[in-house]
Structures are given as structure tokens and as C-alpha cells.
Amino acid sequence: MTIRASYERHPDLGCEAVVFIDDESMACFQIQRELVGSDRPDDGYCISTGAGAPIYGAIQQWRRVEPNRLEFALTHPAGRLFGDSELSFEITPVGDDTVEDIVAHVERLLR
């Protein structure tokens, strides 16, 4: 399964995100974080389906297993939301981003 990946920065919303979307099912997995200096307190990163409440601290581990394949181990509540506690998918960057750019954004957002 190949997933389209993009980095989005929304100063008007005070957040940034790495968004993974499956074009076939339209399933969405987002890693979000408040922008430095935003009006909201920084509670760390969260994940979301793009609709509904975010889950903070939901990724137990993640790794890059192939040049364009990422794997995420999720907490139990996040696993229930996404239907599995292990997510693994190949990514295809959208726009000017490269796989390296997406990986760097994921690393930074999860710090």
C-alpha cells in the first residue's frame, strides 16, 4: 500500500503536521504539533484521523524500514482508533518534499 505524504504548516491555526493519506480509501493519519510561539500551550505531538479528537503521546516507536516505508507502533487507544496497533506503509511525497524531508519532519514533530 502506498500512501501520499505531505508536510503542512498552518500559521493561522498555530500548528504543523505530517499528513499521510491513502487515496483509495481516503484514510488519513496525521502527526500534528503546535507551532513554536503559538497562543496554545505545547502539549507535545498528537495524532489524528483528520476528524475527531486528537490523541496525545500515541506513538510508542517508529522507524524507517526501507527507503520509503515507515512503521509506527501505537498505544492501545490509538490502535483502536486506527484499527491496528502497528501501522506500516510506503510513502510517496507530495509537492516539493522528498522522502528525506518527510522523515525529518516526523523526527522533529515527535521530539
C-alpha positions in Angstrom: 0.0 0.0 0.0 1.4 3.4 -1.0 0.4 6.4 0.9 0.8 10.1 -0.2 2.7 12.1 2.4 2.9 15.8 2.8 4.1 18.4 5.3 1.7 21.2 6.1 2.3 24.4 8.1 -0.7 26.4 9.2 0.3 29.7 11.0 -3.4 30.7 11.1 -4.2 27.5 13.0 -1.0 27.6 15.0 0.0 24.1 14.0 2.1 22.0 11.6 1.5 18.4 10.5 2.8 15.5 8.5 -0.3 14.1 6.7 -0.5 10.6 5.3 -3.5 9.8 3.0 -4.5 6.6 1.3 -6.0 7.8 -2.0 -8.0 4.6 -2.4 -9.8 4.6 1.0 -9.2 8.2 1.9 -8.0 7.1 5.3 -5.9 9.7 7.0 -3.1 9.5 9.6 -1.7 12.8 10.8 1.1 13.7 13.2 0.5 17.3 14.5 2.3 19.7 16.8 1.6 23.3 17.8 3.9 25.9 16.3 6.5 27.4 18.5 5.2 30.7 19.8 1.5 29.8 19.2 -1.1 31.0 21.7 -1.9 27.5 22.7 0.2 25.5 25.3 2.5 22.9 23.8 1.2 19.5 24.9 3.7 17.7 22.6 2.6 16.0 19.4 -0.7 14.3 18.7 -2.1 12.0 16.1 -5.4 12.3 14.4 -7.5 10.8 11.6 -8.2 14.3 10.4 -11.6 14.3 12.0 -12.4 13.9 15.7 -10.3 14.4 18.8 -6.5 14.0 18.7 -4.6 11.5 20.8 -1.5 12.8 22.5 1.6 10.7 23.0 0.1 7.9 20.9 3.3 6.7 19.1 5.4 4.3 21.2 8.0 3.8 18.5 8.5 4.5 14.9 11.2 3.6 12.3 12.1 3.8 8.7 12.4 0.2 7.5 13.1 0.7 3.8 13.9 3.8 1.8 10.2 4.8 1.6 8.5 2.6 4.2 7.6 3.8 7.7 6.3 1.8 10.6 4.6 3.1 13.7 3.8 1.3 16.9 0.8 2.9 18.5 -0.6 2.9 22.1 -3.7 0.8 22.7 -6.2 3.8 22.4 -4.6 4.9 19.2 -4.6 1.3 17.9 -8.3 1.1 18.5 -8.8 4.4 16.5 -6.7 3.2 13.5 -7.8 -0.5 13.7 -4.3 -1.8 14.5 -1.5 -1.0 16.9 1.1 -1.4 14.1 0.9 0.8 11.0 3.3 0.1 8.1 3.2 1.8 4.7 5.2 3.0 1.8 5.1 6.8 1.3 5.1 8.9 -1.9 5.8 12.6 -1.1 3.5 15.2 -2.5 4.8 18.5 -3.9 8.4 19.5 -3.4 9.0 17.3 -0.4 11.3 14.3 -0.6 11.1 11.1 1.5 14.1 12.5 3.4 12.1 15.7 4.1 9.1 13.8 5.4 11.2 11.6 7.6 13.0 14.7 9.0 9.6 16.4 9.8 8.3 13.2 11.5 11.5 13.1 13.7 11.2 16.7 14.6 7.4 16.6 15.4 7.9 13.6 17.6 10.6 15.1 19.8 
